Every structure is written in C-alpha cells, then in structure tokens.
Amino acid sequence: MTLTAERHATAPLQNAGVFERTDFPTDTAHEQVTFFQDPATGLKAIVAIHDTTLGPALGGTRFYPYSDEAAALKDVLRLSRGMTYKSAIAGVDLGGGKAVIIGDPATGKSEALLEAYARFVQTLGGRYITAGDVGTNSDDLDVMGRATDYVVGRNTAAGGSGDSAPMTALGVFQGMRAGAQEKWGTPSLAGRVVGVEGVGKVGYQLIKLLLADGASVVATDVNAAALDRVATDFPDVKIASSVIDQELDVYAPCAMGATLTDESVAAITAQVICGAANNQLAHPIVEHDLSDRGITWVPDYVANGGGLIQVAGERLGTSADDVRAQVEKIFATVVQILDVAKRDGILAGAAADAVAEARIAAAK
C-alpha cells in the first residue's frame, strides 16, 4: 500500500496523505481515501469517499478506539461503500463517504481536535460532507462547523436540524414493521418481543417507538450508563447481558456491526432482524444462512437511512414534516425489496443492491 504524502496548503496541519483507488486492495473501487493527522491535538483520522455519482459524498464521522490503523481503514472502507448504497436507495442526491477518528472519545475528544479535523474536511472542497456517528454528536458538529462549511446535523441553535437519532430510529421502526408484515401478515409489533442490542442515541429512541406500539423489549449495551438510563426511563424494559440469544420475535442490532456471524445465526430465535447497526453481516454467506432458517433480514442500509434523509433535507431546507414523511416511506421501500426478493428468488440484500445500483447506473 503506497502512501503519497502531501501537505495541504490551505490548512496549517501536517502529514496528510491521499490513496488513489489503485493503491489499496478492496472489493470495490473508492474514489479517494485520505489519511489525516495532527500531532498537536493527537488527531488521527481517515476520510473515505466511495462514490460521488449522485452528489457529494455524505457520511458521519465515527470516533472509536480502533485496535490499529488497519482496523480503522477496513471499517471506513465498508462504511463509506454502504453510504453510497444508502443514499441511492433513500432517493437523496448524495454520494457515499465516511470518516473515522482513531481514539477514545471519552478521553481523547477536545474542541481543538475537532476543529483540526474540520479543517482537514474543508481541504476536500465539499467532496465530503460530515455528520454525526458513533462517538460524535450534534455538539461536536457545532464545533466542527467553526472550521468547515461541510457539516450537517448541528444543533438547531447553530443552524442545523439537530440530532438525527430520532429519524434514524423511525426508519428502523418502519423497516421492522415491514419485516413483521412479511413474516406475520401484520405491520404491528404489538405483543412481539424485540431485543434491542445497543441503547445509545438510536437504540434509546427505537425503544420509545416499540413500547408505544405495544412491543415487549429486552435491551443490552456495553455502556452501563446507557442501560441505567433505559432502566430509569422505561421500567418495563428487561435488561440483559445479551439479547441475540434470548427468546425473541425480532432482533434489533443497534450497536457496532458484524454481530450476525456463523455462530450467532445458529443461536438466534428471532424470526425478523432489523436494526440500526451498519454492516451487520460478518460475511455475505451469513444472509444465506438466515434465509435457510426462514429468518427475514431487513438490509441494514435501507432500514437505517432515516438520519441520512434528515441531513439531506437540512441541506435543501426541507421542512421537518416533509422529512418525517420521507423517512416513513422506508416502510414501502422495504416492502418493495422483500417483494422483489421473493419474486426473483434472490436474497433481500441482493434485491436492495439491485435497486440502489439501478439508480446509480441511471445517473451515470
């Protein structure tokens, strides 16, 4: 892997570099991958731009303590590709990109570091637009907004549309309703047991929607404070050390990806899987295993597109009511995908990819 070092003249920061698409092995060509670091603040970040056919690449910035740079690179490549497909299937005029900051947000995050990162984003000239993700929130995006024009999802007081977690959760809920209709003939979750894995920003909002619909919820998270909040606010929710192996009707992965593995699929009792986590399948064969067991899986990048729809609307000045209406259409999109899969004898993931790729091909 060859790094072409260059200094960005427009930013007083050091040691940025760019990989061209032929410089690294991957199953899909990325337009640009840029490594940034700023020794003064401890910033180490990677921005991956996968495809800009439909518009500038948009995707959140994930702040996470990766074990090493290789793990961070693998994650950002997968996530950015997923954003291309998510944008296409959501019907927004945006491409796919993603960013990761390597570090622990609990100890390494500072305003100086976020501003340094934002200055790097600015050097990309609008080819990449950032938003929030795991480890970053609207307050962080407000700080980034001091140093770049290319940020969405800021607080309303700073001119943004606010936290995208409620709309992301609404999209997951609509996808789950569609999965329930496919499996049980009704879009209601009333009386169903739903296991929510990860009760951070999105998982918490999803629990609200599920309880309002009459579902029973089992929840887990590695963050004790997040679980304490759920236990306090939703006393009817059962707290467990794990949910994937519980007796469930629906499994909702809302934390990190790759929880659907050869081993976990064999243990799952749920008949519907729909959650907010990206890249839920550890590898593609897992979806075949789910299908063989009669489990309906809602493709992750379809279900979790609500936040993207919100920030895309923010760029265009779309009203909150119109954004919500568009997010609720995720139900119809999932119904269409599951119908195509059944009609053509293919998996739901392949059906979703076909819909997304058709839109990108038409734009090209």
Steps between C-alpha positions, in 0.01 A plus 500: 500500500672815383438828674541816299586760761392855445447811711174687450598861443161624617526345848765558767513128573751230421554165337183457299507244226281366223458147368391474140251227422765261364717528810314269735332160473123503540202340334372833377669806355501809717553837341724630778626402843679766703699453820530800730698555816575798719765430766411813698152369584559127463265481201522190282217479247407335171243629251379258232308625197345203324285648223379847404283411200180622664657793684761587763590216733324527835556285806556532871825522689554201728724564804609158622799335673600267217767244584719631220495700178425192288178437695399863458569487126296183455207656685503829310520324162199281581301784653560741211391241245187443705425873492505498119231234497309661785483833318394338175220296651383787720449710188726788606745674269813409693791265462664276755775591741603442858764608747660348807700664776723250675477541877279479804245783492466481880863599550635627169232734374566874523380811322850552362504149354153537347595834345821350361298219347251748354781697336606181326142440384501852359803420284291241312303787349151361558560158348433364850237630744513375856228427755477319834562133570617277782704716738391835356187708559338828403710696749815365334362593159443855624871515584593361158281764341743768618763365259311345208200582286443132433320372808134414564309383805592793723270622774211719392653798684803466272287484186474123473213254518610353832560144611424250224449208741118536517465483120748213477297312761176578316644353180607183683154475656336531156735235360416275792128548438553396139693193612219413741247530221706265285539245778169518687263681264465812715723807535433530873763409760235474771555188708839430341821468699774719356864480608679834461878461501651843562296767676695809409351789306308290247423194711349717772267670251409165346394366839259794534334412171482129576340548840248743352407232246441242771818294469693347790866599498816329621805729491875475537803725462866494597450849646361470853390864507294451184330197654434689823328773300275244330421329829404833655298638208341172388447279806310240295809424290689186600875558531720207396870430455423384145193506276598318183456161668179589688155371407403778258270573212721783370871564543605865458879547480561869572863504613808407299479278192585137418290348780341259251762226481496128424478433873240762594267412213485143626385627841251766392136432583364823346312471171560862395828693516495875452727753667700818471850348500700522180657192337308253714610195301845372593525366144252458211436128555333588830198633312462163328504333841229738624288425194546126546363537851200701376614820670403830337796739498437864410817633330668734745572790267134515400363493854744752647464766230281736704784710634644539151162617371488758779842650433440493125185700569701738715719588202190574290296679765234226505240535776502262795156368401616420148814331632291284731268403216798396289645294785169322546523389135774260611211266581393493134861468380558194718171346385614551139841344566354195673247459217777520236706246693207259516403556137851455360612229741787706635604617844379831642853640496534431128159652434591817689835525320324465164264789576789721613729407210225567248468858625876558490525346152220724374682806636823395330 
